[in-house]
């Protein structure tokens, strides 16, 4: 399996967290509409899923994979934070982005904890035709309890106009913009240049084409290049009522537990065709329950009958699944999360 450079890709792709992500098909003419467009505040379990085609200077092959962004925790009334989880299946990792109600980034966590001062707006929450921006934040980070050198993260861009764009997820009226993000941390400099089409209703990015490079601060020699195109394939946005589902958004490894009359740790896999396999073990590693079935595009899981236990439930997003179980006189609930 291809392993991506996690730190570099997370920095280069962080703009996707601040408003969505995506790429895809053809572009049409300029639609009529107002001059200003804003991102509605996200709701719990809002999500976007993208098909990504990516080629790096380290490989002659083009990688294709899915990338999902899911609102996990809703709103903290004390500070307005959101937590958004990004999953890049090529390295089966995740990044948690801490966002304000107007989509500013205050922090991020993966293998390290990051804080942004001031709040980072890679793409403004409200875009006006002809608008430009140039924003910088100091990024402080701590890895395994050790404070690491801080660096400056800069984002600048311009709104170019309106276009109608068709991707796998549908046809959208969009705001077209260009955006450049960069950071310098000795001995390297990273720059990501993107052309982005953002849905005028939901504010989520429908299409993105980007080139990201890493180079030496000393001599400018380029050591790493990423060319990527994203396409919005599935999404659910509560504020606007927009929704399109697909089976592939659930594919991959999952982990969770069953609780109730007994407690078991479970591992689950879903393939691209929607086949579901569940194995639940006790603390000694002995398999107590196993189950199989299929999931449809709406997330409904159809478990096959078996002698171990009876499961019912559904995937509520590309990151969350939950339901109930019974086994003889025993019963309880189960919950899985995407790895």
SULGI-V731513 format. One record per backbone hydrogen bond with DSSP energy under -1.0 kcal/mol. CO is the residue of the C=O (numbers start at 1). NH is the residue of the N-H. Records with the same first field share a line. If there is no record, write none. Layout:
CO->NH / NH
This chain:
4->6
5->9
6->10
7->11
8->12
9->13
13->16
14->17
16->20
17->19
26->166
29->164
35->129
37->127
43->46
46->71
47->236
48->69
49->233 / 234
50->67
51->231
52->65
53->229
54->63
55->227
56->59
63->54
65->52
66->89
67->50
68->87
69->48
70->85
71->45
76->80
81->76
82->99
83->72
84->97
85->70
86->95
87->68
88->91 / 93
95->86
96->109
97->84
98->106 / 107
99->82
100->103
104->100
105->120
106->116
107->98
108->114
109->96
112->110
113->142
114->108
115->140
117->138
120->105
125->39
127->37
128->131
131->159
133->157
135->155
137->153
138->117
139->151
140->115
141->148
142->113
143->146
146->143
151->139
153->137
154->182
155->135
156->180
157->133
158->178
161->176
163->174
164->28
165->172
167->170
170->167
172->165
173->200
174->163
175->198
176->160 / 161
177->196
178->158
179->194
180->156
181->192
182->154
183->190
185->188
187->217
188->185
189->215
190->183
191->213
192->181
193->211
194->179
195->209
196->177
197->206 / 207
198->175
199->203
204->199
206->232
207->197
208->230
209->195
210->228
211->193
212->226
213->191
214->223 / 224
215->189
216->220
221->216
224->214
225->57
226->212
227->55
228->210
229->53
230->208
231->51
232->169
234->49
235->244
236->47
237->241
242->237
244->235
247->250
248->251
252->270
253->339
254->268
255->337
256->266
257->335
258->264
259->333
264->258
265->281
266->256
267->279
268->254
269->277
270->252
271->274
274->295
275->271
276->293
277->269
278->291
279->267
280->288 / 289
281->265
282->285
286->282
289->280
291->278
292->304
293->276
294->302
296->299
299->315
300->296
302->294
310->326
312->324
313->301
314->322
319->338
320->316 / 317
321->336
322->314
323->334
324->312
325->332
326->310
327->330
330->327
331->261
332->325
333->259
334->323
335->257
336->321
337->255
